């Protein structure tokens, strides 16, 4: 029988706030996270703006060696997942580790690492490519690194479906909790693709806005819209079976009552 599933934890790392409280206050004030790209020189690029994280230092959250072993999207996933689990008030122990799952992914994975290692390959030869390149770039390492960091040993997987990635991860986490595979699941997505290759690729696809005005770049419902804006960060929820949450006196934000997914190729 399907069980009821609720949200008991929130985690966020965004262009308008590096935690949930900061993000929410800035969202209410109407602050815009879009600005000139600072991650690389855009002189030869048509697109000049993106929604970058502000003042994010991974070593403020992660051991320096640990941070170097992760692409940025994995760093973001781990940081936001820690916040969500802390918010939920759940501590992973030997008694509950098998009932806590992770479903976190990325639409595009470690583009920064791909670019960096390609440069090494071309300039210094194949022997200089990092042995950690593959585990740093693949999308499912968001879930893997979160599970390792938290000590969660329940169901761990990644759904990769472009812009719907995080939504699908949350939906599949909902189903896994609802049908008793796990009692708790850390679910969501993380992205870090504001790189030369990422911006060039989406620009060639004619998908990105070429506006240099942060207030006019992202206007999706306007007749003058000319594309979307690249962003980065992570958004994480803790999903929990209702009775499990009530038994420990958890704060409940909302209940998830359904999830559907289709391969909608025609309209």
Buried (B, 14 or more C-beta within 10 A) or exposed (E): EEEBBBBBBBBBBBBBBBBBEBBBEBBEEEEBBBBEBEBEEBEEBEBBBBBBBEEBEBEEBBEEEBBBBBBBBBBBBBBBBBBBBEBBBBEBEEEBBEBBBBBBBBBBBBBBBBBBBEEBBEEEEEEEBBEBBEBBBBBBBBBBBBBBBBEBBBBBBBBBBEEBBBBBBBBBBBBBBBEEBBBBBBBBBBBBBBBBBBBBBBBEEEEBBBBEEBEBBBBEEEEEBBBBBBBBBBBBBBBBBBEBBEEEEBEEBEEBEEBEEEEEEEE
